[in-house]
Amino acid sequence: MSNSDSSTTKTNGDQFARKGMSNGHASGMGHATVEIQDGKTVVMDDGRKPPLAIVLKFVDVKHTVAIESRFSWSAKRPFQFKRQSAMEKEILHGITGSVMPGEVLAIMGPSGSGKTTFLNLMGGRALRGMSGNITYNDIKYNKALKRRMGFVTQDDVLFPNLTVRETLMYAALLRLPNSLTRSQKIKRAEDAIIELGLERCRDTVIGGPFLRGISGGERKRVSIGHEILTDPSLLFLDEPTSGLDSTTALRIIQVIKNIAQAGRTVLTTIHQPSSRLFYMFDKLILLSEGHPVYFGKANGAMDYYASIGLKPLIAMNPADFLLDIASGNVNDVSIPQELDKSALPNGNDEAIQPPAKDVREYLVNTFNQELAPQERAKLFALESTREELKLAISEKRLWSITWTQQFSILFIRGLKERRHEFLSWLRFVQCIAISLIVGCLWWRSKIQTEAQLSDQAGLVFFIAIFWGMFPLFTAIFTFPLERAMLAKERASDLYRLSAYFMARTLGDLPLDLVMPCIFILIVYFMTNLRVTAAAFFLTTLTVFLDVVTSQGLGFLIGAVMMDVKKATTLASIVMLAFMLTAGFFVQHIPVWMKWLKYVSFNYYVYKLLIKVQYSDGEVYDCGTGCQSVGTSPSFHGIQLGGGGMEAWALLLMVAIYRILAYIALRRMKTGG
Ligand SMILES: Nc1ncnc2c1ncn2[C@@H]1O[C@H](COP(=O)(O)OP(=O)(O)OP(=O)(O)O)[C@@H](O)[C@H]1O
């Protein structure tokens, strides 16, 4: 019945480290020797420090979630809606244990038993609602630990347009320290490709819902490669083998095992491993509806259950047996007397299977009496970690590469990811087609009469609105669409948010400025706008300002909402309000609504464009009805001349919108 792990009973990470860990080709990520001796850092062959040995302990870990509060309605009081108080549900009911460096802990249990929740808590994620104690080398979770952890989530979060090689190469460039040269980092990415058996799909794109790419198993392996490139001390994997054939699954678990043997602490949830896979795990935790029903050596599980009267009656994969009993299903399983008593005879001398609830209760109670006290005793017998290893856990880790390097890698990665978008001829066709339609509608426009002038002002207004709207509705998608990736990378502290923000907001700018250039070149001369070099360049500059301001507003709305639907709705309301107050439709806005005009960037852009077109002091021959332009200092309520104030207002908005978008992104929850 004993499931004790004698080699670890009196062991902690410190002692483990003293033993020295040879990884050789273990992780496959390098050919270095990992050794930590008596707290001295032994540098690996390629110049990196070996991963810090971390002992993970967890005592009485419980997790409670709030179940959404609802409004209730009763027919007796039809006009009264009652808010029901928020209900709480405990989904983990006190789990105790430890995992040592060098060990792989498998977390098993039926669907919904709390495996992912437990893994997340161990990885310092979604800690809200948790009680109990989780320590890493006897220190509680802190942000410095993020970069010592690798987390492979159930859903693979990868860029669909990057190839396998690019994905791993950018991960290596971002994650590995400057003690390695660029070519060494790329070599490590190549090693990962070979180790994970991804050679055949090296240059295939990852793919997504609308883009055919690598297979599901290959995606999973890329996700694992992405995380292990950094040599994390702690590796968490959520169902790394689901959907894979048994050979690929075995290969993955072998890689994971090698990673652990090189001194890492590894936790993985697993659904239905084959027997071969099952016996590769060092430790096992079996969950049943959030209760632990087994904790100990994986290869001791069957003996433990045999000792409490549960044995398969037919040849069975141990994992199938364990999942069956954890679900309360004891078909083809011998049952102990305690459960037999609860079964009622059906009159035909055939015992009825005990109810699943009784089986689960029996497992929980037996575990609490038999194994839980042993595990507790072992945990408390562990020597506490030496001070320097404790300190290493909370020491502020320096970024492995500089801000500028992070920025340039993220910039290039972003361009590669969106290369198809940039080079899409559709965007050019769209821009040229709209330009030609506008050019034809306002063909050789004149300003000799009031009506002609009004028509041309309509064109100027259209330019202001079009280049205020088009980039805005493109920019609002930026952050919501990258939310999952950003959350994942930020949770592992891959880069500074400022580097990502700058790279992402500047990445699209070159192309976003090419489009207005094409538009202006076509429209300006077709529609006969003021043909002087100064007017042409000032118009182009104003449109550029329009583009970057509206982009900033788009980034802000996207970052605040982080949801494409909500962001589009808000953007359309804001744009409509800004457009109506820009000065073309309504000139006499009620005083109490005037503030809207001053926050509308369309208002400043329209004013600037009007000033550029009509501020030359030239007296137009516009007949009797037209005294407005040239002869009058104002047009449509806009004071002609100057323009500095409008340009400054726009520049201020460019900065403010971006700063606010950055703050909104900072506040985004990463789960880390
Ligand atoms: N935020 C939440 N609010 C309400 N219930 C939750 C929440 N998070 C998890 N649960 C519930 O807690 C239980 C455990 O969920 P968890 O995802 O950890 O299970 P699992 O064992 O990983 O399942 P699977 O194998 O299907 O992925 C489930 O019943 C789930 O519905």
The ligand as an SDF file (V2000), in Angstrom:
LIG
                    3D

 31 33  0  0  0  0  0  0  0  0999 V2000
  -14.7040   29.9780  -13.3020 N   0  0  0  0  0  0  0  0  0  0  0  0
  -15.4750   28.9200  -13.1010 C   0  0  0  0  0  0  0  0  0  0  0  0
  -16.7770   29.0660  -12.7780 N   0  0  0  0  0  0  0  0  0  0  0  0
  -17.5600   27.9970  -12.5540 C   0  0  0  0  0  0  0  0  0  0  0  0
  -17.1380   26.7240  -12.6350 N   0  0  0  0  0  0  0  0  0  0  0  0
  -15.8510   26.5250  -12.9590 C   0  0  0  0  0  0  0  0  0  0  0  0
  -14.9560   27.5860  -13.2150 C   0  0  0  0  0  0  0  0  0  0  0  0
  -13.7430   27.0740  -13.5200 N   0  0  0  0  0  0  0  0  0  0  0  0
  -13.8840   25.7380  -13.4600 C   0  0  0  0  0  0  0  0  0  0  0  0
  -15.1470   25.4010  -13.1320 N   0  0  0  0  0  0  0  0  0  0  0  0
  -15.6680   24.0550  -12.9520 C   0  0  0  0  0  0  0  0  0  0  0  0
  -14.7540   23.3520  -12.1640 O   0  0  0  0  0  0  0  0  0  0  0  0
  -14.6560   22.0230  -12.5870 C   0  0  0  0  0  0  0  0  0  0  0  0
  -13.2070   21.6550  -12.8890 C   0  0  0  0  0  0  0  0  0  0  0  0
  -12.8040   22.3050  -14.0800 O   0  0  0  0  0  0  0  0  0  0  0  0
  -11.4250   21.9580  -14.7880 P   0  0  0  0  0  0  0  0  0  0  0  0
  -11.3560   22.7010  -16.0690 O   0  0  0  0  0  0  0  0  0  0  0  0
  -10.3290   22.2060  -13.8320 O   0  0  0  0  0  0  0  0  0  0  0  0
  -11.6010   20.4030  -15.0560 O   0  0  0  0  0  0  0  0  0  0  0  0
  -10.6850   19.4030  -15.8700 P   0  0  0  0  0  0  0  0  0  0  0  0
  -10.5030   18.2300  -15.0130 O   0  0  0  0  0  0  0  0  0  0  0  0
   -9.4450   20.0860  -16.3410 O   0  0  0  0  0  0  0  0  0  0  0  0
  -11.6310   19.0630  -17.0910 O   0  0  0  0  0  0  0  0  0  0  0  0
  -11.2490   18.6080  -18.6020 P   0  0  0  0  0  0  0  0  0  0  0  0
  -10.5040   17.3130  -18.4780 O   0  0  0  0  0  0  0  0  0  0  0  0
  -12.5830   18.4150  -19.2320 O   0  0  0  0  0  0  0  0  0  0  0  0
  -10.4300   19.6930  -19.1980 O   0  0  0  0  0  0  0  0  0  0  0  0
  -15.5760   21.8840  -13.7770 C   0  0  0  0  0  0  0  0  0  0  0  0
  -16.7770   21.3340  -13.3440 O   0  0  0  0  0  0  0  0  0  0  0  0
  -15.7670   23.2910  -14.2570 C   0  0  0  0  0  0  0  0  0  0  0  0
  -17.0080   23.4410  -14.8600 O   0  0  0  0  0  0  0  0  0  0  0  0
  1  2  1  0
  2  3  1  0
  2  7  2  0
  3  4  2  0
  4  5  1  0
  5  6  2  0
  6  7  1  0
  6 10  1  0
  7  8  1  0
  8  9  2  0
  9 10  1  0
 10 11  1  0
 11 12  1  0
 11 30  1  0
 12 13  1  0
 13 14  1  0
 13 28  1  0
 14 15  1  0
 15 16  1  0
 16 17  2  0
 16 18  1  0
 16 19  1  0
 19 20  1  0
 20 21  2  0
 20 22  1  0
 20 23  1  0
 23 24  1  0
 24 25  2  0
 24 26  1  0
 24 27  1  0
 28 29  1  0
 28 30  1  0
 30 31  1  0
M  END
$$$$
